Amino acid sequence: MTGLTPAAERRTRILQEAVRQGLLDAGRSQLAAFVDLDGVAATVASLHRAFPSAPRVLHAFAAKANCLVPVLAELRRLGMGCEVATAGELARALAAGFAPDRIVFDSPAKTEAELRHALDLGVAVNADNYQELARIDRALGGRVPVSRIGVRVNSQLGGGSIAAMSTATSTSKFGVPLADPGSRQRLLRAYHDHPWLTWVHTHAGSQGCPLDLMAGGVGQAVAFAEEVNASLGRRQVVGIDIGGGLPVNFADDETTPTFDTYVRQLRAQAPALFSGGYEIVTEFGRSVLAKNGFTAAYVEYTKSMGGRPIAVTHAGVQVATRTVFNPDAWPLRIEAHDGSGRAKRGGPVRQDIAGPACFAGDLLARDRALPLLEPGDLITVPDTGAYYFSTPFHYNSLPEPAVYGVRTSGDGGGVRFELLRPAQDPWDVPGPDGHAVPGRRREYEPVHGVG
């Protein structure tokens, strides 16, 4: 595989073995996704190394990035906690075996029932606003909470290059503003009035946000915690939840920025975070999983339109929703392979890579230079381990693809697959009464399981 990066060589090796074992088959199983569990373990280890072991640090994986229960269970075994943003994600975290005290609940729209359930379990809760604080107060009914409880603050420092991923703007929907007139003083009073408020939470942004803005947001949260403790004359705030949001490099196989790089920024802008006086929670998601997953799909047809070649594949909006609807903010790489999974050779030809959905914009890539694709070829889409195939979009009733975990036994060793999510059967549909009615079995249905 001369000319390929080590990561691309590994993807090609996995792809070839998936074809050999029948997990991908042009006639029966045209789309599948893969999570490199060895890569996940290496990434989590790098995260643990980047942060100090004392005071206590809990790295809570953001379940929204990949909410498959077997993936969450794998992260639990690697020593992570779990951050959840909905009741559904909380249910998945519990199903994956996370202890309640290693789960953080961050939804901006928690219901009273959800809050009571989380507090009864001992799940950590970050309140988003004053009305939610009042609900928590009522739910506690004067008792000392088992849960760690904090407030999400918005530093209002600004945004990054993707507006939808910028949460520290002056008008963000998240958290309590620190810069609005009178807001800081009101929040200080809330901490005075509620001794069970012992944490401060912030999350300044995500993909497209510069590290100095993210670290600056953490610095503002730490400064507010110091202000609370100074005004009370005691250390009521004992922990800082710094959120996640480390951007991912989608341009090539290099992992940048690294967790080490971010920690250096944090040490520069929030030195008190590492003073020993605070416990730390992180909420990284995309940066843990994105580069450890890829999607593979067959080319079904090719054509030319207006002089431009078009390859119609089985991967589109259902597994790459953000890229299809906002390609400039979320560009993805495409790699070309022949039907056996070998990297395809040949001079670059500019072509569109289209998906199967019935609208013109269902494109993974426009005018992309690749070896000319043909029916029966395969494409791989790297860096899709977070937010892509794990969160499918059901447009056109397109079925969810199978997802496989992958482990290898070292250089040149075997490749082992673990079914993490079975392929959805498109012929099993609900009947008029809403109950499932198995459709007619077809010879060309996708095969489930590991060959």
Secondary structure by P-SEA (a helix, b strand, c coil): cccccaaaaaaaaaaaaaaaaccccccccccbbbbaaaaaaaaaaaaaaaccccccccccccccccccaaaaaaaaaabbbbbbccaaaaaaaaaaccccccbbbbcccccaaaaaaaaaaccbbbbccaaaaaaaaaaacccccccbbbbbbbcccccccccccccccccccccccccccaaaaaaaaaaaacccccbbbbbcccccccaaaaaaaaaaaaaaaaaaaaaaccccccccccccccccccccccccccaaaaaaaaaacccccccccbbbbbbbcccccccccbbbbbbccccccccbbbbbcccccccccccccccccbbbbbbbbccccccccccbbbbbbbccccccccccccccccccccccbbbbbccccccccccccccccccccbbbbbbbccccbbbbbbbcccccccccccccccccccccccccccccccc
